[in-house]
Amino acid sequence: MSIKWPEGTQSLPASIIHYETFSYTTRRTSIQTPSGAYFALISGTFNKKFSNSKILVTGYSQGYGNESGAVQFRCVVGNQNVEIGGGYQYTSSSYLKAFHCNALITNNTQTGNITVSYGYRSRVAQSERPFSVQNPASNDDNRIEATGTVMHVWELAG
């Protein structure tokens, strides 16, 4: 089954209204936040088609370095914050780490271009962060080539 839009016929299954992928590959070290502030690991502009649809955000960010395990996941879709559906497993080893996102937003009624992002926040101190380098490269560890952060945004039929 497909849906006919003014721009043409949708080739995705009918339950998927719209899908976009965003990527960020720049190595970044200044990823600390002021107390309580949100730090986006990745963000993008998504064109939401329907007010009664659901938004599923999935993705991962690669990091390097031994930092803190006391950060809270946050996904932001338009004017809504979701603080369940992601995070990472802290280890005391200073190697590659992954920060995952898997958040479902069921009550966002906005349409049109909205900003979608995911990242983390710390309630107490600006030194809290999941890793010291986002998207590490060979200068962080000669066993690493290029790494990156990705975000998939799915608009699903409500």
VOVO-145332 format. One record per residue: residue number from 1; residue in one letter; x, y, z of N, C-alpha, C, CB in turn. Coordinates in Angstrom, 1 decimal. Last residue first. Glycine has a CB too. Layout:
# residues N
{NUM,"A",{X,Y,Z},{X,Y,Z},{X,Y,Z},{X,Y,Z}}
...
This chain:
# residues 158
{158,"G",{-0.4,7.5,13.3},{-0.9,7.5,14.7},{-2.0,6.5,14.9},{-1.4,8.9,15.1}}
{157,"A",{2.4,6.6,11.4},{0.9,6.8,11.4},{0.4,6.6,12.9},{0.2,5.9,10.5}}
{156,"L",{5.5,8.1,12.1},{4.7,7.0,12.0},{3.2,7.3,12.1},{5.0,5.9,13.1}}
{155,"E",{8.5,9.3,11.1},{7.1,9.8,11.4},{6.2,8.6,11.1},{6.7,11.1,10.6}}
{154,"W",{11.7,8.9,12.3},{10.6,8.3,11.6},{9.3,8.9,12.0},{10.6,6.7,11.9}}
{153,"V",{15.0,9.7,12.1},{13.7,10.2,12.5},{12.7,9.6,11.7},{13.7,11.8,12.5}}
{152,"H",{18.2,8.8,13.2},{17.1,8.5,12.2},{15.8,9.0,12.8},{17.1,6.9,12.0}}
{151,"M",{21.4,10.0,13.5},{20.1,10.1,14.0},{19.1,9.8,12.9},{19.8,11.5,14.6}}
{150,"V",{24.9,9.5,14.4},{23.8,9.4,13.4},{22.4,9.5,14.2},{23.8,8.0,12.6}}
{149,"T",{28.3,10.3,14.4},{27.0,10.3,15.2},{25.9,10.3,14.1},{26.9,11.5,16.1}}
{148,"G",{31.4,8.6,13.9},{30.4,9.6,13.7},{29.2,9.4,14.6},{30.0,9.6,12.3}}
{147,"T",{34.9,8.1,12.9},{33.7,7.7,13.6},{32.6,8.8,13.4},{33.9,7.4,15.1}}
{146,"A",{37.7,6.9,11.1},{36.7,7.9,11.3},{35.5,7.4,12.0},{36.4,8.6,10.0}}
{145,"E",{39.7,4.7,12.9},{39.6,5.5,11.7},{38.7,6.7,12.0},{39.1,4.6,10.5}}
{144,"I",{41.6,3.6,15.6},{40.3,4.2,15.2},{40.5,4.9,13.9},{39.7,5.1,16.2}}
{143,"R",{44.1,3.0,16.6},{43.3,1.9,16.1},{41.9,2.3,15.5},{43.0,0.9,17.2}}
{142,"N",{45.2,5.2,17.7},{45.6,4.9,16.3},{44.9,3.7,15.8},{47.1,4.7,16.3}}
{141,"D",{43.2,7.5,19.2},{43.6,6.1,19.3},{44.0,5.7,17.9},{42.6,5.2,20.0}}
{140,"D",{43.1,10.2,18.6},{42.7,9.8,19.9},{43.2,8.4,20.2},{41.1,9.8,20.0}}
{139,"N",{43.9,10.3,15.9},{44.7,11.0,16.9},{44.3,10.8,18.3},{44.7,12.5,16.6}}
{138,"S",{41.8,9.0,14.6},{43.0,8.3,14.8},{44.0,9.0,15.8},{43.7,8.1,13.5}}
{137,"A",{38.9,10.2,16.4},{39.6,9.9,15.2},{40.9,9.2,15.6},{39.8,11.1,14.3}}
{136,"P",{35.5,10.3,17.8},{37.0,10.3,17.9},{37.6,9.8,16.6},{37.4,9.3,19.0}}
{135,"N",{32.9,11.6,18.4},{33.4,11.3,17.1},{34.9,11.2,17.0},{32.8,12.3,16.0}}
{134,"Q",{33.7,13.5,21.3},{32.6,12.9,20.4},{33.2,12.7,19.0},{31.4,13.9,20.4}}
{133,"V",{35.6,13.0,24.2},{35.6,13.3,22.7},{34.4,12.7,22.0},{37.0,12.8,22.1}}
{132,"S",{34.9,12.2,26.8},{35.6,13.5,26.6},{35.7,13.9,25.1},{37.0,13.4,27.1}}
{131,"F",{31.6,11.1,27.7},{32.9,10.9,27.2},{33.6,12.2,26.9},{32.9,10.0,25.9}}
{130,"P",{29.4,12.1,29.0},{29.5,10.7,28.9},{30.9,10.3,28.4},{28.5,10.2,27.9}}
{129,"R",{29.8,14.5,31.7},{29.7,14.2,30.3},{29.9,12.7,30.1},{30.6,15.0,29.4}}
{128,"E",{30.2,16.9,34.1},{29.6,15.7,33.8},{29.3,15.5,32.3},{28.2,15.5,34.6}}
{127,"S",{31.0,19.5,34.6},{32.0,18.5,34.3},{31.5,17.1,33.9},{33.0,18.4,35.4}}
{126,"Q",{28.9,21.0,35.6},{29.2,21.1,34.2},{30.3,20.1,33.7},{29.7,22.5,33.9}}
{125,"A",{26.6,19.3,37.8},{27.9,20.0,37.5},{28.2,20.0,36.0},{29.0,19.3,38.2}}
{124,"V",{23.8,18.4,38.2},{24.6,19.0,39.2},{25.8,19.8,38.7},{25.0,18.0,40.1}}
{123,"R",{22.4,17.2,36.1},{21.7,18.1,37.0},{22.6,18.9,37.9},{20.8,17.2,37.9}}
{122,"S",{23.2,17.1,32.7},{23.6,16.8,34.1},{22.9,17.7,35.0},{25.2,16.9,34.2}}
{121,"R",{22.0,15.7,29.7},{22.1,16.8,30.6},{22.6,16.2,31.9},{20.8,17.5,30.8}}
{120,"Y",{22.3,14.8,26.2},{22.3,14.5,27.6},{22.3,15.8,28.4},{23.5,13.7,28.0}}
{119,"G",{20.7,14.0,23.2},{22.0,14.2,23.9},{21.8,13.9,25.3},{22.4,15.7,23.7}}
{118,"Y",{19.1,14.8,20.1},{19.2,14.0,21.3},{20.6,14.2,21.9},{19.0,12.4,21.0}}
{117,"S",{16.5,16.5,18.2},{17.9,16.3,18.7},{17.9,15.3,19.8},{18.5,17.6,19.1}}
{116,"V",{14.8,18.4,15.8},{14.8,17.1,16.5},{16.3,16.9,16.9},{14.3,15.9,15.7}}
{115,"T",{12.7,21.1,15.0},{14.0,20.6,15.4},{14.0,19.4,16.2},{14.8,21.7,16.1}}
{114,"I",{10.4,21.1,12.3},{10.7,21.1,13.7},{12.1,20.6,14.0},{9.6,20.2,14.5}}
{113,"N",{8.3,22.2,9.8},{9.7,22.0,10.2},{9.9,22.1,11.7},{10.6,23.0,9.4}}
{112,"G",{5.1,20.7,10.2},{6.0,21.5,9.5},{7.4,21.2,10.0},{5.7,23.0,9.7}}
{111,"T",{3.3,20.5,13.4},{3.6,20.1,12.0},{4.5,21.1,11.3},{2.2,20.0,11.2}}
{110,"Q",{2.7,19.2,16.7},{3.3,20.2,15.8},{3.3,19.6,14.3},{4.7,20.6,16.2}}
{109,"T",{1.9,17.5,18.6},{0.9,17.8,17.6},{1.4,18.9,16.6},{-0.3,18.4,18.3}}
{108,"N",{3.1,14.7,20.2},{3.6,16.0,19.6},{2.6,16.4,18.5},{5.0,15.9,19.1}}
{107,"N",{2.8,12.3,21.5},{1.8,13.3,21.7},{2.3,14.7,21.2},{1.4,13.5,23.1}}
{106,"T",{4.7,10.3,21.3},{3.4,10.0,20.9},{2.4,11.1,20.9},{2.8,8.9,21.7}}
{105,"I",{7.9,9.4,20.7},{7.1,10.6,21.1},{5.7,10.4,20.5},{7.8,12.0,20.6}}
{104,"L",{10.4,7.3,21.6},{9.1,7.4,20.9},{8.3,8.5,21.5},{8.3,6.0,21.0}}
{103,"A",{13.9,6.7,21.2},{12.8,7.4,21.9},{11.5,7.5,21.0},{13.2,8.9,22.3}}
{102,"N",{16.7,5.8,21.5},{15.6,5.0,21.0},{14.3,5.6,21.7},{15.8,3.5,21.3}}
{101,"C",{20.2,6.2,21.3},{18.9,6.9,21.4},{17.8,5.9,20.8},{18.9,8.2,20.6}}
{100,"H",{23.3,5.8,23.0},{22.2,5.3,22.1},{21.0,6.1,22.3},{22.0,3.9,22.4}}
{99,"F",{26.7,6.1,22.8},{25.5,6.8,23.4},{24.4,6.5,22.5},{25.8,8.3,23.7}}
{98,"A",{29.6,4.2,23.3},{28.4,4.5,22.4},{27.3,5.1,23.3},{27.9,3.2,21.6}}
{97,"K",{33.2,4.4,23.3},{31.9,4.3,24.0},{30.8,4.7,23.0},{31.9,5.2,25.3}}
{96,"L",{36.5,3.3,23.1},{35.3,3.8,22.4},{34.1,3.5,23.3},{35.2,3.0,21.1}}
{95,"Y",{38.2,3.8,26.3},{38.1,3.4,25.0},{36.9,3.9,24.3},{38.2,1.8,24.9}}
{94,"S",{39.0,3.7,29.2},{39.1,4.9,28.3},{39.2,4.5,26.8},{40.2,5.8,28.7}}
{93,"S",{37.0,2.1,31.5},{38.0,2.0,30.5},{37.9,3.2,29.5},{37.8,0.7,29.7}}
{92,"S",{34.9,2.2,33.2},{36.0,2.9,33.6},{37.2,2.8,32.6},{36.5,2.5,35.0}}
{91,"T",{31.7,2.7,31.6},{32.8,1.8,32.0},{34.0,2.7,32.4},{33.2,0.8,30.8}}
{90,"Y",{28.2,3.1,31.4},{29.5,3.6,31.8},{30.5,2.5,32.1},{29.3,4.5,33.0}}
{89,"Q",{26.1,2.9,28.7},{26.6,2.1,29.8},{28.0,2.6,30.2},{26.7,0.5,29.5}}
{88,"Y",{23.7,5.4,27.9},{24.9,4.6,27.6},{25.3,3.8,28.9},{26.1,5.5,27.1}}
{87,"G",{20.6,6.4,26.3},{21.7,6.5,27.3},{22.9,5.7,26.9},{21.2,6.1,28.7}}
{86,"G",{17.0,6.1,26.0},{18.4,6.2,25.6},{19.4,6.2,26.7},{18.6,7.3,24.6}}
{85,"G",{14.5,6.5,27.0},{14.6,5.9,25.7},{16.1,6.0,25.2},{13.8,6.7,24.8}}
{84,"I",{13.4,9.4,28.6},{13.6,8.0,28.7},{13.8,7.5,27.2},{12.3,7.3,29.3}}
{83,"E",{12.9,12.1,28.4},{14.1,11.7,29.1},{14.1,10.3,29.4},{14.1,12.5,30.4}}
{82,"V",{11.9,14.4,26.0},{11.7,13.1,26.4},{13.0,12.6,27.1},{11.3,12.1,25.3}}
{81,"N",{10.4,17.5,25.4},{11.6,16.8,25.9},{11.1,15.4,26.4},{12.3,17.6,27.1}}
{80,"Q",{9.0,19.5,22.8},{8.9,18.4,23.8},{10.2,17.8,24.2},{7.9,17.4,23.4}}
{79,"N",{8.8,21.1,20.6},{8.7,21.7,21.9},{8.6,20.7,23.0},{7.5,22.7,21.9}}
{78,"G",{10.8,19.1,18.6},{10.0,20.4,18.6},{10.0,21.0,20.0},{8.6,20.1,18.1}}
{77,"V",{12.0,16.9,20.6},{11.3,16.9,19.4},{10.4,18.1,19.4},{10.5,15.6,19.2}}
{76,"V",{14.9,15.8,22.2},{14.0,16.9,22.1},{13.4,16.9,20.7},{14.8,18.3,22.3}}
{75,"C",{15.9,13.5,24.7},{15.6,13.7,23.2},{14.6,14.8,23.2},{15.0,12.4,22.6}}
{74,"R",{18.4,12.8,27.0},{17.3,13.6,26.6},{17.2,13.7,25.1},{17.5,15.1,27.2}}
{73,"F",{19.9,11.0,29.7},{19.5,11.1,28.3},{18.4,12.1,28.2},{19.1,9.7,27.8}}
{72,"Q",{22.1,12.3,32.2},{20.7,11.8,31.9},{20.4,12.0,30.4},{19.7,12.5,32.7}}
{71,"V",{25.1,11.2,33.8},{24.4,12.1,32.8},{23.0,11.4,32.5},{25.2,12.3,31.6}}
{70,"A",{27.3,9.9,35.3},{26.1,10.6,35.9},{25.5,11.6,34.9},{26.5,11.2,37.2}}
{69,"G",{29.6,8.8,34.6},{28.4,7.9,34.4},{27.2,8.6,34.8},{28.6,6.6,35.1}}
{68,"S",{32.2,10.6,32.9},{31.3,10.4,34.1},{30.1,9.5,33.7},{30.8,11.7,34.6}}
{67,"E",{35.0,9.5,31.3},{34.5,10.6,31.9},{33.5,10.2,33.0},{33.7,11.5,30.9}}
{66,"N",{37.4,8.4,29.3},{36.8,8.0,30.5},{36.3,9.3,31.2},{37.8,7.2,31.4}}
{65,"G",{37.1,8.2,25.7},{37.6,8.8,26.9},{36.8,8.4,28.1},{37.7,10.3,26.8}}
{64,"Y",{34.9,8.8,23.0},{36.2,8.3,23.5},{36.5,9.0,24.8},{37.3,8.4,22.5}}
{63,"G",{31.9,8.0,21.1},{32.8,8.8,21.9},{34.0,8.1,22.4},{32.0,9.4,23.1}}
{62,"Q",{29.3,8.0,18.8},{30.5,7.4,19.3},{31.3,8.4,20.1},{31.2,6.8,18.1}}
{61,"S",{25.8,7.8,19.1},{26.9,8.7,19.0},{28.1,8.0,19.5},{26.7,10.1,19.8}}
{60,"Y",{22.8,6.7,17.4},{24.0,6.5,18.3},{25.0,7.6,18.0},{24.5,5.1,18.1}}
{59,"G",{19.2,6.2,17.0},{20.6,6.6,16.6},{21.6,6.3,17.6},{20.6,8.1,16.3}}
{58,"T",{15.8,7.3,16.6},{16.8,6.3,16.9},{18.2,6.8,16.4},{16.5,4.9,16.2}}
{57,"V",{12.7,8.3,17.2},{14.0,8.8,17.0},{15.0,7.7,17.5},{14.3,10.2,17.8}}
{56,"L",{9.5,8.5,16.0},{10.4,7.6,16.6},{11.8,8.1,16.2},{10.2,6.1,16.1}}
{55,"I",{6.5,10.1,16.5},{7.8,10.3,16.0},{8.7,9.3,16.8},{8.3,11.8,16.3}}
{54,"K",{3.1,9.8,15.3},{4.1,9.6,16.3},{5.5,9.8,15.7},{4.0,8.1,16.9}}
{53,"S",{0.5,12.2,14.3},{1.5,11.1,14.0},{2.4,10.9,15.2},{2.3,11.4,12.8}}
{52,"N",{-1.3,14.2,14.2},{-1.6,13.1,15.1},{-0.6,11.9,14.9},{-3.0,12.6,14.8}}
{51,"S",{-0.4,16.1,12.4},{-0.4,16.5,13.9},{-0.7,15.3,14.8},{-1.5,17.5,14.1}}
{50,"F",{2.0,15.3,9.8},{0.6,15.2,10.4},{0.7,15.5,11.9},{0.0,13.8,10.2}}
{49,"K",{4.6,15.9,9.0},{3.5,16.0,8.1},{2.1,16.1,8.8},{3.5,14.9,7.1}}
{48,"K",{7.6,17.5,9.8},{6.5,16.6,10.3},{5.3,16.9,9.5},{6.3,16.8,11.8}}
{47,"N",{10.7,17.6,8.7},{9.4,18.2,8.3},{8.3,17.2,8.6},{9.4,18.4,6.7}}
{46,"F",{13.4,18.5,10.8},{12.5,17.4,10.3},{11.2,18.0,9.9},{12.3,16.2,11.3}}
{45,"T",{16.6,19.4,11.3},{15.3,19.9,11.0},{14.5,18.8,10.3},{15.3,21.2,10.2}}
{44,"G",{18.8,18.1,13.9},{18.4,18.3,12.5},{17.0,18.9,12.4},{18.5,17.0,11.7}}
{43,"S",{21.6,17.2,16.0},{20.3,17.8,15.8},{20.0,18.0,14.3},{20.1,19.2,16.5}}
{42,"I",{23.6,15.7,18.5},{23.2,15.8,17.1},{21.8,16.5,17.0},{23.2,14.5,16.3}}
{41,"L",{24.0,16.1,21.1},{25.1,15.4,20.4},{24.8,15.5,18.9},{25.1,13.9,20.8}}
{40,"A",{23.2,18.9,23.0},{22.8,18.0,21.9},{24.0,17.4,21.2},{21.9,18.9,20.9}}
{39,"F",{22.8,19.3,26.4},{23.8,19.3,25.3},{23.4,18.3,24.2},{25.2,18.9,25.9}}
{38,"Y",{21.1,21.3,28.7},{21.0,20.2,27.8},{22.1,20.4,26.7},{19.6,20.1,27.1}}
{37,"A",{21.8,22.1,32.1},{21.7,22.4,30.7},{21.7,21.2,29.9},{22.7,23.5,30.3}}
{36,"G",{22.5,21.5,34.8},{21.1,21.4,34.3},{20.9,21.6,32.9},{20.3,22.3,35.1}}
{35,"S",{25.3,23.4,34.7},{24.5,22.6,35.5},{23.0,22.7,35.0},{24.5,23.1,37.0}}
{34,"P",{26.6,23.5,31.3},{26.4,24.1,32.6},{25.4,23.3,33.4},{25.9,25.6,32.5}}
{33,"T",{28.4,20.8,29.8},{27.3,21.6,29.9},{27.2,22.3,31.3},{26.0,20.8,29.8}}
{32,"Q",{31.0,19.8,27.4},{30.5,19.9,28.8},{29.3,20.9,28.8},{31.6,20.4,29.7}}
{31,"I",{32.3,19.4,25.1},{31.0,18.8,25.2},{30.5,18.9,26.6},{30.9,17.4,24.6}}
{30,"S",{34.7,19.9,23.2},{34.0,20.8,24.2},{32.6,20.4,24.3},{34.1,22.3,23.7}}
{29,"T",{35.5,18.2,21.2},{36.0,18.0,22.6},{35.2,18.8,23.6},{37.5,18.2,22.7}}
{28,"R",{34.8,16.5,18.2},{34.4,17.6,19.1},{34.8,17.2,20.5},{32.9,17.9,19.0}}
{27,"R",{34.9,15.8,14.8},{35.5,15.5,16.1},{35.3,16.7,17.0},{37.0,15.1,16.0}}
{26,"T",{32.1,15.5,12.7},{33.2,16.4,13.2},{33.6,15.9,14.6},{32.7,17.8,13.2}}
{25,"T",{29.9,14.1,11.8},{31.1,13.4,11.8},{32.3,14.3,12.4},{31.5,12.9,10.5}}
{24,"Y",{26.6,13.5,11.8},{27.5,14.5,12.2},{28.8,13.8,12.5},{27.0,15.2,13.5}}
{23,"S",{23.5,13.0,10.0},{24.7,12.5,10.5},{25.6,13.7,10.9},{25.4,11.6,9.5}}
{22,"F",{20.1,11.9,9.7},{21.0,13.0,9.9},{22.3,12.4,10.4},{20.4,14.1,11.0}}
{21,"T",{17.4,10.8,7.7},{18.6,10.5,8.5},{19.5,11.7,8.6},{19.4,9.3,7.8}}
{20,"E",{13.8,10.5,7.8},{15.1,11.2,7.4},{16.2,10.7,8.3},{14.9,12.8,7.5}}
{19,"Y",{10.6,9.7,6.7},{11.8,9.3,7.3},{13.0,10.1,6.8},{12.1,7.8,7.0}}
{18,"H",{7.0,9.4,6.9},{8.2,10.2,6.5},{9.4,9.7,7.3},{7.9,11.7,6.7}}
{17,"I",{5.2,7.4,7.5},{4.8,8.6,6.7},{6.0,9.3,6.1},{4.0,9.5,7.6}}
{16,"I",{4.7,4.1,7.8},{5.8,5.1,7.8},{5.4,6.2,6.9},{7.1,4.4,7.4}}
{15,"S",{2.5,2.6,7.1},{2.6,3.0,8.5},{3.7,4.0,8.7},{2.8,1.8,9.4}}
{14,"A",{2.9,1.9,4.4},{1.9,3.0,4.7},{2.0,3.4,6.2},{0.5,2.4,4.4}}
{13,"P",{6.4,1.7,3.5},{5.1,1.1,3.9},{4.2,2.2,4.5},{5.4,0.0,5.0}}
{12,"L",{7.5,4.1,0.9},{7.6,3.4,2.2},{6.3,2.7,2.5},{8.0,4.4,3.3}}
{11,"S",{6.9,5.6,-1.4},{7.3,4.2,-1.6},{7.5,3.4,-0.3},{8.6,4.1,-2.4}}
{10,"Q",{4.4,7.8,-2.3},{5.3,7.3,-1.2},{5.6,5.9,-1.4},{4.7,7.6,0.2}}
{9,"T",{4.2,9.5,-5.3},{3.7,8.4,-4.5},{4.8,8.0,-3.5},{3.4,7.2,-5.4}}
{8,"G",{4.3,13.2,-5.3},{4.4,11.9,-5.9},{4.0,10.8,-4.9},{5.9,11.6,-6.3}}
{7,"E",{3.7,15.6,-4.2},{5.0,15.5,-4.8},{5.2,14.1,-5.5},{6.1,15.6,-3.7}}
{6,"P",{1.1,15.2,-3.1},{1.3,16.1,-4.3},{2.6,16.0,-5.0},{1.0,17.5,-3.9}}
{5,"W",{1.1,11.6,-2.5},{1.3,13.0,-2.1},{1.3,13.9,-3.3},{2.6,13.1,-1.3}}
{4,"K",{-0.4,8.6,-1.8},{-0.2,9.6,-2.9},{-0.1,11.0,-2.3},{-1.3,9.5,-4.0}}
{3,"I",{0.9,5.8,-0.3},{0.2,7.0,-0.1},{0.5,8.0,-1.2},{0.4,7.7,1.3}}
{2,"S",{0.5,2.2,-0.7},{1.3,3.5,-0.8},{0.3,4.7,-0.6},{2.1,3.6,-2.1}}
{1,"M",{0.8,-1.2,0.0},{0.0,0.0,0.0},{0.9,1.2,0.0},{-1.0,0.0,1.2}}
